[in-house]
Structure formats: C-alpha cells, structure tokens
Amino acid sequence: MSKSPSDWTELVSSIAGIGVLLSDATAPEPSPPERALVAREFPHLSWAFSAAAAQPAALHDAVLIDEADWHSDATDLYDWDARVLSLQSRRGWLLVSSAHGSQPALEALLQILTRYQRLAPRVNDASRDDSFRCAVSLHRALHDLNKPLVRADYEHALDVWQWVLRLEPCAGRALQLAALFHDIERISSEGDQRVEQHAIDYQSFKNAHAWVGAQLAAHTLAAAGMDAADCDHAAELIWQHELPLARKPDSFTDGASGIRPAMLGPELMSPDALAPADIGAHGSKAASDGPALIARELRVLADADALSFFSLNSRGFFDYYGLEHTRKKVRYTLGRMSPVALGYLQHVKLPSEVERVMYEISLDEHMGLQAGAAS
C-alpha cells in the first residue's frame, strides 16, 4: 500500500490528556496509588491535568464528564458516545469532574477510558512498525463505516485489539492481528443484517464464522505483504477463537497443504493451568512450535473479545436483538471468561438491562448449585 505514516490516522490518539477536575478547591489531588490504577491500565496516556481549582487553559478543547451523571442509572450511553467521540474530529482533553473527591472521579475515568480506549490506541514493539500500521490501514479500508453494523464490527475489532494489550502488554504481532481481523467474516455475511439469532446450533454457527474468517484473514494479510508465519499464526488463532477453550483442536495449518477444516480432538487442555509463556517481540511462532503459547494467546483473545462485548457492544446488542438472544449471548460469553477477565467487569459501565440479565444468570446458577447439593 502507498500510505505514508502520517496517513495512518487509526493509530493517532484523539485524547490529548486525561485528568480529574474537583469542585472543592481544598480537596487533595489523586494520590499516587489512586493514579497508579489508571496508569497501569493506560500507561501510554499522560496526566495533562489533575485536580485543581483553576480552569486549565485547554478546557475549551475538553470533553468534560460529570462523575455523578456517568454513574447514574439513568445515564444514556449513546449520549455520552456522541460527546466523547467528537474527539475524533478535534483532538482534546478528557476530564472528569466530581463534587465527591478524587476516588469516585478516578473510578468514573477508568470506566470511561475503558469504553473509549479505541480513541487512544496503545501499541508495543510488535505493532509499532510500518508493516503493522499497513495492516491496520488495510483493516480500516475493508470496512464501509456508512453501514451501522459494519461500523460496530470495526469499532469492536479495535476495542478487542486494545483489550488484548491490556491483558497481555507483550502480545505478539500475530495475536494483535488476530484481534483486529477475528470478525472479518461478518463484513460479507452480516454487514447489512444479523443472522446469528436464527442459528439452530449457536456453537456451530460461531465455529463456522471463525473458520471462514480465518481463511479471509490469512489471504488478506498475505496480500498485504505480512510475513507468512504471522499470517498462519494469526489465522490459527482466528480459527480457534470461538471453540470451547477446554478442548484442543488439530492444527489450523498442515505444512504445504495450508488451511484445512477444524477437527476437534479428544485431548483435554486447561489453558488457565499453563505456566506463563514468553510471547516475544513479534509472536510469529506457529502452533506446532508452541501449543502452550497458542493456548495462552487463545485465552487472551477470548477474554478480550468477551470484555469488548460487555464494555462496548452490549448496549447495542440488547437494542438490536432483544432480551431473549441477549440472555443467550451473555450466558455464552460469561462461560468463556477467565477469572481475570471477570475481575475487569468492575471497571465496565454496563447497561442496566445487561446487568439485570447477568444477575438473573448468576441467580440461576446459584439455585442450580443449591439444588445439586441438596440432591
């Protein structure tokens, strides 16, 4: 492709700085431990401004969010989306105001950054070079953002990529490419209308989606000039990303024969029990070179995909599909999440309807455990 680095706007942060603005001039600024939590999750963002009585000079360029309004049950996420996403056309500050001290303000800021993290993309050594930037640019070009469903998939892909880097800061190139391209199949199959709610077997539908997407991603990345090992590795992850994580499939690639259909093997594997693996700078190992690496990366990808559903897509999902299919989706997604990923839900602003569904599911499971114990 013929783009220069200055054209790759997908990797330019729309957020100039973050901070809190306290109405009480005597209130202390956020303590180092309080700020450390935000810094740990978003180390690439600078504190351009934090708790102060005076108005910052750049406040006119800021999106200012009131902490109480954000935490209110009556808050409209679509309204906040319109305000914060305006930063895409005018790079500015993201500030949270609070009359209740720095702690609730920082809690709100963390939720806000989580929902809009795609506006301030984070990269590492594996995604900082021109070849990866080219892949990001190609990914953007494949999406017609005038179509609402395609735009939703595009934003979800960017968000999953960012979740991968929060969960695994040293994520390799192939894992990051898999995050970006994992739903590429939907451009053709569900770009105008969703059909997953009509699937008789939801898991089979998901497996087919991943299988076709892996082929498309492999060919697309190869056409973009990506390293063959990275193409195969990313395709391997995409193909397996919807499979039940307790099962170990055969390899996606088979030497010179290339891509082939999924074959679920009988061997059980628990990715959570695996020792941490060194993913490395570019993550170009094939599955045959490191099954533990693939298992770990699949765990990260599944968690990132699930967290993005809850933090970014669940509101729109409920509005599009309604209660019944949302309940199925939430149950399916929660069942794929690790304890680490479940812990991140405390930093997610959930729509009240989705919170209610999650409560009902947890109550059903609790009652089922009680019934099992009684029997």
C-alpha positions as CSV (number, residue, x, y, z in Angstrom):
1,M,0.0,0.0,0.0
2,S,1.2,3.5,-0.7
3,K,0.2,5.3,2.6
4,S,2.7,7.3,4.5
5,P,2.9,7.1,8.3
6,S,1.1,10.5,8.6
7,D,-1.9,9.0,6.8
8,W,-2.4,6.2,9.4
9,T,-4.9,8.2,11.5
10,E,-6.2,4.9,13.0
11,L,-3.1,4.9,15.3
12,V,-3.3,8.6,16.3
13,S,-4.7,9.3,19.7
14,S,-7.7,11.6,19.8
15,I,-7.2,12.1,23.5
16,A,-4.6,14.8,24.3
17,G,-4.7,14.2,28.1
18,I,-6.7,12.9,30.9
19,G,-7.5,14.1,34.4
20,V,-10.0,15.0,37.1
21,L,-11.5,18.3,38.0
22,L,-12.7,18.7,41.6
23,S,-15.2,21.4,42.5
24,D,-13.8,21.5,46.1
25,A,-10.6,23.6,45.9
26,T,-9.4,22.1,49.2
27,A,-9.7,18.6,48.1
28,P,-6.4,16.7,47.7
29,E,-5.2,15.7,44.3
30,P,-5.4,12.0,43.4
31,S,-2.8,10.1,45.4
32,P,-0.1,8.1,43.7
33,P,-1.8,4.7,44.4
34,E,-5.1,6.1,43.1
35,R,-3.4,7.3,39.9
36,A,-1.4,4.1,39.6
37,L,-4.5,2.0,38.8
38,V,-5.3,4.2,35.7
39,A,-1.6,4.4,34.8
40,R,-1.4,0.6,34.9
41,E,-4.2,0.1,32.5
42,F,-3.4,3.1,30.3
43,P,0.4,3.7,30.6
44,H,0.5,5.5,27.3
45,L,-1.7,8.3,28.4
46,S,-0.3,11.4,30.2
47,W,-1.9,13.2,33.0
48,A,-2.2,16.5,31.3
49,F,-4.2,17.9,34.1
50,S,-5.5,16.7,37.5
51,A,-7.4,18.1,40.4
52,A,-7.1,21.9,40.5
53,A,-9.3,24.8,41.4
54,A,-8.1,26.9,38.4
55,Q,-9.5,26.2,35.0
56,P,-6.9,24.7,32.6
57,A,-6.1,26.8,29.5
58,A,-7.2,23.9,27.2
59,L,-10.5,23.3,28.9
60,H,-12.4,24.6,25.8
61,D,-10.9,21.6,23.9
62,A,-12.0,19.1,26.5
63,V,-14.9,16.7,26.9
64,L,-15.9,17.2,30.5
65,I,-17.9,14.4,32.1
66,D,-19.6,14.8,35.4
67,E,-18.9,11.8,37.6
68,A,-22.4,11.7,39.2
69,D,-24.0,11.8,35.8
70,W,-21.8,9.0,34.5
71,H,-22.6,6.8,37.5
72,S,-26.3,7.5,37.4
73,D,-28.6,4.6,36.5
74,A,-30.4,7.0,34.2
75,T,-27.3,7.8,32.1
76,D,-27.6,7.4,28.3
77,L,-24.6,5.7,26.9
78,Y,-25.5,6.8,23.4
79,D,-25.4,10.5,24.5
80,W,-22.0,10.0,26.1
81,D,-20.8,8.3,22.9
82,A,-21.8,11.3,20.9
83,R,-19.9,13.6,23.2
84,V,-16.7,11.6,23.6
85,L,-16.5,10.5,20.0
86,S,-16.5,14.2,19.0
87,L,-12.8,14.0,19.9
88,Q,-12.2,12.1,16.7
89,S,-12.7,15.3,14.8
90,R,-11.0,17.6,17.3
91,R,-8.2,16.1,19.4
92,G,-8.8,17.3,23.0
93,W,-8.7,16.5,26.7
94,L,-10.9,14.0,28.5
95,L,-11.7,15.3,32.0
96,V,-14.0,14.0,34.8
97,S,-15.5,16.5,37.2
98,S,-16.6,15.5,40.7
99,A,-18.0,17.0,43.9
100,H,-17.3,13.8,45.8
101,G,-13.5,13.7,45.8
102,S,-10.9,12.0,43.6
103,Q,-11.7,8.4,44.2
104,P,-15.1,8.3,42.5
105,A,-13.8,10.6,39.8
106,L,-11.0,8.1,39.0
107,E,-13.4,5.2,39.1
108,A,-15.5,7.0,36.5
109,L,-12.4,7.9,34.5
110,L,-11.4,4.3,34.4
111,Q,-14.8,3.2,33.1
112,I,-14.8,6.0,30.6
113,L,-11.4,5.2,29.2
114,T,-12.4,1.5,29.1
115,R,-15.4,2.3,26.9
116,Y,-13.5,4.7,24.6
117,Q,-10.0,3.1,24.7
118,R,-10.0,2.8,20.9
119,L,-9.7,6.6,20.7
120,A,-6.2,6.3,22.2
121,P,-4.7,3.2,20.7
122,R,-1.9,1.6,22.5
123,V,0.9,-0.2,20.7
124,N,4.0,-2.2,21.7
125,D,7.2,-3.3,19.9
126,A,5.3,-5.8,17.8
127,S,2.8,-3.2,16.5
128,R,4.9,-0.1,16.2
129,D,6.5,-0.7,12.7
130,D,5.2,0.2,9.3
131,S,4.1,-3.3,8.3
132,F,1.6,-3.5,11.3
133,R,0.5,0.1,10.5
134,C,-0.2,-1.0,7.0
135,A,-2.3,-3.9,8.3
136,V,-4.3,-1.5,10.5
137,S,-4.9,0.7,7.5
138,L,-6.0,-2.2,5.3
139,H,-8.4,-3.3,8.1
140,R,-9.9,0.1,8.1
141,A,-10.3,0.2,4.3
142,L,-12.2,-3.1,4.3
143,H,-15.0,-1.6,6.4
144,D,-17.7,0.6,5.0
145,L,-18.3,2.8,8.0
146,N,-21.5,4.2,6.5
147,K,-23.1,0.9,7.4
148,P,-24.0,0.9,11.1
149,L,-23.4,-2.9,11.6
150,V,-20.1,-2.7,9.8
151,R,-19.1,0.3,11.9
152,A,-20.0,-1.6,15.1
153,D,-17.8,-4.6,14.0
154,Y,-14.9,-2.2,13.1
155,E,-15.0,-0.5,16.5
156,H,-15.3,-3.8,18.2
157,A,-12.2,-5.1,16.4
158,L,-10.2,-2.0,17.5
159,D,-11.5,-2.5,21.0
160,V,-10.6,-6.2,21.2
161,W,-7.1,-5.2,20.0
162,Q,-6.8,-2.7,22.9
163,W,-8.2,-5.2,25.4
164,V,-5.5,-7.7,24.2
165,L,-2.8,-5.2,25.0
166,R,-4.3,-4.5,28.4
167,L,-4.4,-8.2,29.3
168,E,-1.1,-9.1,27.7
169,P,1.1,-5.9,27.3
170,C,3.8,-8.0,25.5
171,A,1.3,-9.5,23.0
172,G,3.0,-10.6,19.8
173,R,2.2,-9.4,16.3
174,A,0.1,-12.4,15.3
175,L,-2.1,-12.1,18.4
176,Q,-2.7,-8.4,17.7
177,L,-3.5,-9.1,14.1
178,A,-5.9,-11.9,15.1
179,A,-7.7,-9.4,17.4
180,L,-8.1,-6.9,14.6
181,F,-9.3,-9.5,12.0
182,H,-11.1,-12.0,14.2
183,D,-14.6,-10.9,12.9
184,I,-13.7,-10.1,9.4
185,E,-16.1,-12.7,8.0
186,R,-19.1,-10.5,9.2
187,I,-18.3,-7.9,6.5
188,S,-19.9,-10.1,3.9
189,S,-22.3,-12.3,6.0
190,E,-23.8,-9.8,8.4
191,G,-22.9,-6.4,7.1
192,D,-26.5,-5.4,6.4
193,Q,-28.5,-7.7,8.8
194,R,-27.5,-10.0,11.6
195,V,-28.5,-13.7,11.3
196,E,-26.9,-15.3,14.4
197,Q,-30.1,-15.2,16.3
198,H,-31.6,-17.7,13.8
199,A,-28.8,-20.3,14.3
200,I,-30.2,-23.7,15.4
201,D,-26.8,-24.6,17.0
202,Y,-25.1,-21.4,18.3
203,Q,-21.7,-23.0,18.8
204,S,-21.7,-24.5,15.3
205,F,-22.6,-21.1,13.9
206,K,-19.7,-19.5,15.8
207,N,-17.3,-22.2,14.7
208,A,-18.3,-21.7,11.0
209,H,-17.9,-17.9,11.4
210,A,-14.4,-18.3,12.8
211,W,-13.4,-20.9,10.2
212,V,-14.4,-18.7,7.2
213,G,-12.9,-15.6,8.9
214,A,-9.5,-17.3,9.4
215,Q,-9.3,-18.0,5.7
216,L,-10.2,-14.5,4.8
217,A,-7.8,-13.1,7.2
218,A,-4.9,-15.3,6.0
219,H,-5.4,-14.3,2.4
220,T,-5.9,-10.6,3.2
221,L,-2.8,-10.4,5.4
222,A,-0.8,-12.3,2.8
223,A,-1.9,-9.9,0.1
224,A,-0.8,-7.0,2.3
225,G,2.7,-8.4,2.4
226,M,2.7,-9.7,6.0
227,D,5.2,-12.3,7.0
228,A,3.9,-15.8,6.1
229,A,4.5,-17.1,9.7
230,D,2.5,-14.2,11.1
231,C,-0.3,-14.9,8.6
232,D,-0.5,-18.5,9.5
233,H,-0.3,-17.8,13.3
234,A,-3.0,-15.2,13.2
235,A,-5.3,-17.4,11.1
236,E,-4.7,-20.3,13.6
237,L,-5.9,-18.0,16.4
238,I,-8.9,-16.7,14.5
239,W,-10.0,-20.2,13.5
240,Q,-9.9,-21.4,17.1
241,H,-11.1,-18.3,18.9
242,E,-14.8,-19.5,19.1
243,L,-14.0,-23.1,20.1
244,P,-14.7,-24.2,23.6
245,L,-11.4,-23.5,25.4
246,A,-11.4,-26.8,27.2
247,R,-10.8,-28.7,24.0
248,K,-7.7,-28.9,21.9
249,P,-8.3,-29.0,18.1
250,D,-5.9,-30.1,15.4
251,S,-3.6,-27.5,13.9
252,F,-5.2,-25.0,11.5
253,T,-2.3,-25.3,9.1
254,D,-0.9,-28.5,7.8
255,G,2.5,-27.8,6.2
256,A,2.3,-27.2,2.5
257,S,-1.4,-28.1,2.3
258,G,-2.2,-24.9,4.1
259,I,-5.6,-24.2,5.6
260,R,-7.9,-27.1,6.3
261,P,-11.2,-27.7,8.2
262,A,-11.4,-28.0,12.0
263,M,-11.1,-31.4,13.6
264,L,-11.8,-31.5,17.3
265,G,-9.5,-33.9,19.1
266,P,-10.3,-35.8,22.3
267,E,-7.4,-34.4,24.3
268,L,-8.5,-32.0,27.1
269,M,-6.4,-29.0,27.9
270,S,-6.8,-26.3,30.6
271,P,-5.2,-23.0,29.3
272,D,-5.6,-21.4,32.8
273,A,-3.3,-24.1,34.3
274,L,-0.5,-23.5,31.8
275,A,2.6,-21.7,33.0
276,P,3.1,-18.2,31.6
277,A,4.8,-18.2,28.3
278,D,7.1,-15.6,26.8
279,I,5.2,-14.4,23.8
280,G,8.2,-12.5,22.4
281,A,8.5,-9.3,20.4
282,H,6.8,-10.4,17.2
283,G,4.8,-13.5,18.2
284,S,5.5,-15.4,14.9
285,K,5.6,-18.9,16.2
286,A,3.3,-21.4,14.5
287,A,1.0,-23.7,16.6
288,S,3.4,-26.6,16.1
289,D,6.2,-24.6,17.7
290,G,4.4,-23.9,20.9
291,P,1.0,-25.3,21.8
292,A,1.3,-23.7,25.2
293,L,1.8,-20.3,23.5
294,I,-1.3,-20.8,21.3
295,A,-3.3,-21.8,24.3
296,R,-2.3,-18.8,26.2
297,E,-3.0,-16.5,23.3
298,L,-6.4,-18.0,22.8
299,R,-7.2,-17.4,26.4
300,V,-6.2,-13.7,26.0
301,L,-8.2,-13.4,22.7
302,A,-11.3,-15.0,24.2
303,D,-11.1,-12.7,27.2
304,A,-10.5,-9.6,25.1
305,D,-13.4,-10.5,22.8
306,A,-15.7,-11.1,25.8
307,L,-14.7,-7.9,27.6
308,S,-15.3,-5.8,24.5
309,F,-18.8,-7.2,24.2
310,F,-19.6,-6.1,27.7
311,S,-17.7,-2.8,27.7
312,L,-18.6,-1.6,24.2
313,N,-21.2,-3.7,22.4
314,S,-23.7,-4.9,25.0
315,R,-26.0,-1.8,24.8
316,G,-26.3,-2.0,21.1
317,F,-26.6,-5.8,21.2
318,F,-29.6,-5.6,23.5
319,D,-31.3,-2.9,21.4
320,Y,-30.9,-5.0,18.2
321,Y,-31.6,-8.5,19.4
322,G,-33.9,-8.0,22.4
323,L,-33.9,-9.8,25.7
324,E,-34.0,-13.5,24.7
325,H,-31.0,-13.5,22.5
326,T,-29.1,-11.2,24.8
327,R,-29.6,-13.6,27.6
328,K,-28.1,-16.4,25.4
329,K,-25.2,-14.2,24.4
330,V,-24.4,-13.1,27.9
331,R,-24.5,-16.7,29.2
332,Y,-22.3,-17.9,26.4
333,T,-19.8,-15.0,26.9
334,L,-19.6,-15.3,30.7
335,G,-18.9,-19.0,30.3
336,R,-15.8,-18.2,28.2
337,M,-14.2,-15.7,30.5
338,S,-11.3,-16.4,32.9
339,P,-11.4,-15.2,36.5
340,V,-9.0,-12.4,35.5
341,A,-11.4,-11.2,32.8
342,L,-14.4,-11.4,35.1
343,G,-12.5,-9.2,37.5
344,Y,-12.3,-6.4,34.9
345,L,-16.0,-6.1,34.8
346,Q,-15.9,-3.9,37.8
347,H,-14.3,-1.3,35.5
348,V,-17.1,-1.6,32.9
349,K,-20.1,0.6,32.7
350,L,-22.9,-1.9,32.0
351,P,-26.3,-1.0,30.7
352,S,-28.9,-1.7,33.3
353,E,-30.7,-4.3,31.1
354,V,-27.5,-6.3,30.7
355,E,-26.7,-6.0,34.5
356,R,-30.2,-7.5,35.1
357,V,-29.5,-10.3,32.8
358,M,-26.2,-11.1,34.4
359,Y,-27.9,-11.1,37.8
360,E,-30.6,-13.5,36.6
361,I,-27.9,-15.8,35.2
362,S,-25.9,-15.8,38.4
363,L,-29.1,-16.4,40.4
364,D,-30.0,-19.4,38.1
365,E,-26.5,-20.9,38.6
366,H,-26.6,-20.4,42.4
367,M,-30.0,-22.1,42.6
368,G,-28.7,-24.9,40.4
369,L,-25.8,-25.4,42.7
370,Q,-28.0,-25.5,45.7
371,A,-30.3,-28.0,44.0
372,G,-27.3,-30.2,43.1
373,A,-26.0,-30.0,46.7
374,A,-29.4,-30.9,48.1
375,S,-29.7,-34.0,45.8
